[in-house]
Amino acid sequence: MEQRAVRIDGPPQLALLLPRGPLRFPNARAKVGAIGPRLSLTDSALMQTEFGVSPLASSRNGHIALYAPDAGIKSLGLTSSLSYGVSQDWTTTLYGSYQRLAGAAAASPVTTLSGTPNQITFGVGFEHSFVLGH
């Protein structure tokens, strides 16, 4: 079981990877696989940046009302990853995540009028391992 907090530079955002565990695969090159729930908590400054509508933006737009969201739960979701050892020094990782915006983030005009509460992320990463000083 793993629980981890992630600190991101800039406005505070707490992302908790709730209980999850490694998956085992018969192929020895599949190094790590994980799947688990995700909860994202955000302060009011970041919530305003991502989902708020300032008085200036509201007046310029004319169709979107002023919106000042409070801190709280930003999203709930599920995240997964699988790392595969291509060689001794190279690994590739596939990852994916589904997040459902909640609370003030879901109620924002940014979300309701021009977006969706369903957030999907996927990608691939390439990692190279090496030793310094040899």
C-alpha positions as CSV (number, residue, x, y, z in Angstrom):
1,M,0.0,0.0,0.0
2,E,1.4,3.4,-0.9
3,Q,0.3,6.9,-0.1
4,R,2.2,9.9,-1.5
5,A,1.9,13.6,-1.5
6,V,3.3,15.5,-4.5
7,R,4.5,19.1,-4.1
8,I,4.4,21.2,-7.2
9,D,6.2,24.6,-7.5
10,G,3.7,27.5,-7.6
11,P,0.3,27.5,-5.9
12,P,-0.1,24.6,-3.5
13,Q,-1.8,21.5,-4.9
14,L,-1.9,18.2,-3.0
15,A,-2.3,15.0,-5.0
16,L,-2.7,11.8,-3.1
17,L,-2.2,8.5,-4.7
18,L,-4.3,6.4,-2.4
19,P,-3.8,2.7,-1.8
20,R,-2.3,0.9,-4.7
21,G,0.1,-1.8,-5.3
22,P,2.5,-3.2,-8.0
23,L,1.1,-5.6,-10.6
24,R,3.2,-8.7,-11.4
25,F,3.7,-9.8,-15.0
26,P,5.1,-13.0,-16.3
27,N,7.5,-11.1,-18.7
28,A,10.6,-10.2,-16.6
29,R,11.1,-6.9,-18.6
30,A,7.8,-5.5,-17.3
31,K,9.4,-3.7,-14.3
32,V,6.5,-1.9,-12.6
33,G,2.8,-1.7,-13.2
34,A,0.4,0.1,-10.9
35,I,-3.2,1.2,-10.8
36,G,-5.0,3.1,-8.1
37,P,-7.4,5.8,-7.1
38,R,-6.4,9.5,-7.1
39,L,-7.7,12.4,-5.1
40,S,-6.5,16.0,-5.9
41,L,-7.0,18.8,-3.3
42,T,-6.3,22.4,-4.3
43,D,-6.0,25.7,-2.6
44,S,-8.2,28.7,-3.6
45,A,-5.4,30.5,-5.5
46,L,-4.8,27.6,-7.9
47,M,-8.6,26.9,-8.1
48,Q,-9.1,30.6,-9.1
49,T,-6.3,30.4,-11.7
50,E,-7.6,27.2,-13.3
51,F,-11.4,27.6,-12.9
52,G,-12.2,31.1,-11.7
53,V,-13.6,34.0,-13.8
54,S,-12.3,37.4,-12.8
55,P,-14.4,40.6,-12.9
56,L,-12.3,41.8,-15.8
57,A,-12.8,38.5,-17.8
58,S,-16.5,38.4,-17.0
59,S,-17.0,42.0,-18.2
60,R,-15.0,41.5,-21.4
61,N,-16.8,38.3,-22.2
62,G,-20.3,39.3,-21.4
63,H,-21.7,35.8,-21.3
64,I,-19.8,34.2,-18.4
65,A,-20.5,35.4,-14.9
66,L,-18.0,36.2,-12.2
67,Y,-16.8,33.0,-10.4
68,A,-14.5,32.7,-7.4
69,P,-14.1,29.1,-6.4
70,D,-13.0,28.0,-2.9
71,A,-10.3,25.6,-2.0
72,G,-11.2,21.9,-1.8
73,I,-11.4,18.7,-3.8
74,K,-10.4,19.4,-7.4
75,S,-10.9,15.9,-8.8
76,L,-11.3,12.2,-8.1
77,G,-10.0,9.5,-10.4
78,L,-8.0,6.6,-11.4
79,T,-4.4,6.5,-12.6
80,S,-2.3,3.6,-14.0
81,S,1.2,3.0,-15.3
82,L,3.3,0.3,-16.8
83,S,7.1,0.4,-17.2
84,Y,8.9,-1.8,-19.6
85,G,12.6,-2.5,-19.6
86,V,13.8,-2.1,-23.2
87,S,17.4,-2.8,-22.2
88,Q,19.5,-2.6,-19.0
89,D,19.8,1.2,-19.4
90,W,16.5,2.1,-21.1
91,T,13.0,1.9,-19.8
92,T,9.7,3.2,-21.4
93,T,6.6,4.0,-19.3
94,L,3.0,4.1,-20.5
95,Y,0.6,6.0,-18.3
96,G,-3.0,7.0,-18.2
97,S,-5.3,8.8,-15.9
98,Y,-9.0,9.5,-15.7
99,Q,-10.1,12.4,-13.4
100,R,-13.6,13.6,-12.7
101,L,-13.7,17.2,-11.7
102,A,-15.6,17.7,-8.4
103,G,-17.0,20.5,-6.3
104,A,-16.1,24.1,-7.3
105,A,-14.0,22.9,-10.3
106,A,-16.9,21.0,-11.7
107,A,-19.3,23.9,-11.1
108,S,-17.1,26.5,-12.8
109,P,-18.4,28.2,-15.9
110,V,-15.1,27.3,-17.5
111,T,-16.0,23.7,-17.1
112,T,-19.7,23.8,-17.7
113,L,-19.7,26.2,-20.7
114,S,-16.5,25.4,-22.5
115,G,-15.1,22.2,-21.1
116,T,-16.0,18.9,-19.5
117,P,-15.7,17.5,-16.0
118,N,-14.1,14.4,-17.5
119,Q,-10.4,14.8,-17.8
120,I,-8.3,12.1,-19.6
121,T,-4.5,12.1,-19.7
122,F,-2.2,9.6,-21.3
123,G,1.3,9.5,-22.4
124,V,4.6,7.7,-22.8
125,G,8.0,8.4,-21.2
126,F,11.5,7.2,-21.9
127,E,14.0,6.9,-19.1
128,H,17.8,6.3,-19.4
129,S,19.8,5.1,-16.3
130,F,23.5,5.9,-15.9
131,V,26.1,6.2,-13.2
132,L,28.0,9.4,-12.7
133,G,31.7,9.5,-11.8
134,H,32.8,6.2,-13.4
